[in-house]
Amino acid sequence: MRSVEWLGLVGLLGACAAPQAKDQEGVDSGEPVIETCSTGGPGTTFLMHRVSFARSAEGIAWGSNLDGEVSAAGDGTGCNKPDLVSPEGTEGIDNAFAGLLPALEQTEAAAISGLLQDSVEQGELLLTIEVRGLDDLRSDDCVDVAFGNAEGAPLIGTDGVILAGQSFERPDASVLTVVEEEVVEDGRITFTADFGIKLQILDADLNLLVRQGEVRMDMAPDGQSAVGHFTGGVSIDYMLAEINSYAIDPDLKDLVNLVLPGVGDLQGPEGECDYMSIAFEFEAIPAYFYEN
């Protein structure tokens, strides 16, 4: 089965202001009070009904500045790899995988993008983002965000994509990850975390740990749609080890082993440029979970 599966996000980000505790007379005691977000709002759940690799065109691509650098080729920063610019004009975008897509699509991996979307429409890849305690779609200073998978057979509309407003089961085996105390500004939520992706490329099932990950979602004012991307760095050594363990065309395998080591644009845990940035775009629609 060729699919990408969201395995979970981890991280605890942001903090609401901690007021000073008061004694019985109402006087500040100097001790901080630990508070969490007010989650009294109704909240909302989005299902990613379109998922694709973020592509580049003329140096422009969606993604994030994962290394904090704005790099040009050979300038000594960003592993000497040139960065991209986002469609919004943000410089320093890291998305090395976008540069590999055209080459991959000239090989037996030509259908990689279509297979990704097929897995969504067939119900194999149903990724959800729940914004809990959301009082206002445009601005909220403290919400919790939950991530997980949905399970079920989605209904498809005449436009060929999943219909909005459907209800799904949450798989028993899924691990729901919650990022607490986040902020919504102008309908946008942005947060950082490490997460796992189960991705198949060239008939190899890759269970990738994505480091330095970032996720961004923009909610429409009426709450009927959302768009965004998630991105991070993956280990090139791990990808090569996994790909080499599968029965792939020898010439193609040689090509991958030749090209991949040279595209590292992020430093791994040991400080070497042995990680590659990758980004996915998504469109999302409202959805619900059946309550137990």
Steps between C-alpha positions, in 0.01 A plus 500: 500500500647832397406759758617767737374459854515763774639310799495785753640837598679566826576825676375746755504856369407846615377611839221715631606773740540375856341749742618539858317306771310696765469423869170490689497880525534536124865617518755367252706229664770502233441136411400427136171326429529224239211532257404321182297618204132567542351228283139603534457586133329258262812418301514358149644200316654506152565201275774529238316407180784603268866422578790557263875553492586871503658575163737778395478719191753771417634493855159528667350229721305450818698388800667652804833648598607199703862598565446872565727595208444678170750313286646530151708238323852486641456781755596279794152488654217248467742222402593715196163427340290787359172562679165564337243775548141435606207622287449762773854632452661339806867429437707209629250225412650150535347242268772293337264215409314734264814513289506120476140453394553566126781243491299241693206543269718400206550159662275218616388740776313706239164448671620596848284813529185342360533199726523730799165661422346163407579376850304794642191442288505126569501563874851365555638842594259706709688762700323727747575819690272588791508852644356471851364783708475725196291807584570698182620370162699816438661566838543293813788535746483147638385182326607136504565319173458123466633281218413152392356277233139437407356171383210432268387490138467864388220609270628659179324793333449566129825696499687181594601605851374416847179674608511733799317439826540123518552306821784253549628255757824557684709180464549316828872466431559867419684716746345843525760768560404834651698822469384729779469875540526616140389831347272579205588823320301615196369146468850348494656243734874433473698270727815290504541134588672178401270247336498171315397429142453162339585570137543272200745609231631268228309206654685548830297548818678776693407563861663841530565709807462860388714732713461875549150467360261788455126495429289793385125513442290794379128473580243672281288765679188283470680188628400300193853440375867527590831485316855456614820301491717287723875467457821384663830320447551128435818293530660426163698208643179342626324551166788339311519205738130434461493545123803271457321227695226473235506331160515814285638524147882497545557797266242706686646396835845610381357835396335555838819407684691747286259793529358488853826553696553829316165662579534527877405855601451456876734398778415182685559426871874458441536834324546348153299606195335160476133599524271604214207738534161388372161672497139397440208726414145426606143620465253413774126494560283475815447151635383328818584199711242257631491524876543177696 
